[in-house]
Amino acid sequence: MLGYLKEKIHKRIEGWEDKLLSRAGKEILIKSVAQPLSSYAMNVFLLPLELCHDIEVMMNRFCWANSSKKRKEIHWMCWDRLTKPKTVGGKGFCSLRDFNLALLSKQGWRFLSNPDSLASRIFKARYFPNNSFLEAGLGKSVSSLLISGVKAWDVDILTDLFNDRDRELITNIPLSVNVEQDTWHWSKEVSRLFTVQSAYNLLKYLHGQWYTDNNSGFWRKLWQLKIPPEVRNFIWRAVARCLPTRVDLRLKHVDVDIECPKARNDLIWKHTKPLVDQVLTMSKSCLHQSSQLARWGAECKERWTKPNDGIVKINVDVSVHEAHNIFGFSCMARDSNGHVIEALVGGEVKLLQFWVKL
C-alpha cells in the first residue's frame, strides 16, 4: 500500500541526477524535498522497516553520487552517521524510522491531551471504546490498583500481584489529594508540551545515536561561518575524512599507491628518504609561497593586455642561479584573442618544446 512512496522519491531523485549540483545543493534538496515527501504518510501509518531502509539507501546514493554516471560512487559515510546532528560531525539528516515514530507519538499525545476532540473520539470508538489510549490492549490499568472511590492503594491486590520489594515501591508513590483532573506534561520540553523534535531526539538517544558536542564547539562554529555553503561542505568533508585522499581511498578498498610522490622521487633519484619534519617543512614552504604569490598578484598593477588584431605578443622570462650554475627560461606566444600559439621552456642544457591548443 505504501510502495508508492518509494517510487515517488525515486522519480524525484532520478530527475535531479541529470543536473550539476554541489554537495551543499544536494543536502538542501534531500532535507527540503526528498524527506518531507513521506511525512504525510508517516503521520498516519507506521512504515515498514524495509521501506524506510530502501528510501534511505536512495537518498544516501544520491548524496554521494558523482556528476559522471560512468564512475562508480564511493559512499564515504553511512546513513546512520549522516543522521547525527551537525554539531557533532553529522549532516543532520533524518532517520526515517525514528521520525516516523515521533510523528505517530504526536498523534498519541493529542489523544491524551485532547480526549474530546473529533479525532480522539473516532479512534476511541473504533479501537479502545472501554478504556483510555494508554490502556488499550495493555491489560490491567493503574486505576485497578486503587480502592474504588477512594484515593488509596488497594493493599490486598498489591499483595496478590507483587513481591515485597515492588509492593513497597508502589505504596511509596504519593497520591494527589486534589480533586482536579490530571493533565499530561511532556518532561523533555520546558513548556511541558509535546514536540516531534524532542520525541525524535529522545528516540535517537535511546538507540545510542545521540551525541554531545565534545569538540569544544568546533562543528557548531564551522556551520556558522559566513562563507559559501560549498566551502563549508568541503571543510566538513576534509575533517570527516570524506575526501578521496590516497589513504582514505585505500580504506575504501580502492587500489591506489599510498606513497608520497615527493618521498618516492627522492628515493629513486637521490637515494634518500625524507623525514616527516622535512615533508612538513616543505609543505609549509609551498603554502607560504602560494600565499605570497596570491598577495603579489593582488598588489601587482601591471596586467597582461591583448595585442592588436593580426599581431602576436611574445612574453619571456629568465631565471639564473649562479650558486648552482643553472638557469631556466620560458616564453609564450599569444594572439590578439589571448589564445596560446606556442610555449617554450628550458633550463640547463635541455630544451622542452610543446604546443598548447585552446
Buried (B, 14 or more C-beta within 10 A) or exposed (E): EEEEBBEBBBEBBEEBEEEEBBBBBBBEBBBEEBBEEBBEBBEEBBBEEEBBBBBBEBBBBBBBBEEEEEEEBBBBBEBBBBBBBBBBBBBBBBBBBBBBBBBBBBBBBBBBBEEEEEEBEEBBEEEBEEBBBBBBEEEEEEEEBBEEEEEEBBEEBBEEBBEEEEBEEBBEEEEEEEEEEEEEEBEEEEEEEBBBEBBBBBBBEEEEBBBEEEBEEEBBEBBEEEEEBEEBBBBBBEBBEBEEEBEBBEEEEEEEEEEEEEBEEBBEEEEEEBEEEBBEEEEEEEEEEEEEEEEEEEEEEEEEEEBEEEEEBEEEEEEEEEEEEEBEBBBBBBBEEEEEBBBBBBBEEEEEEEEEEE
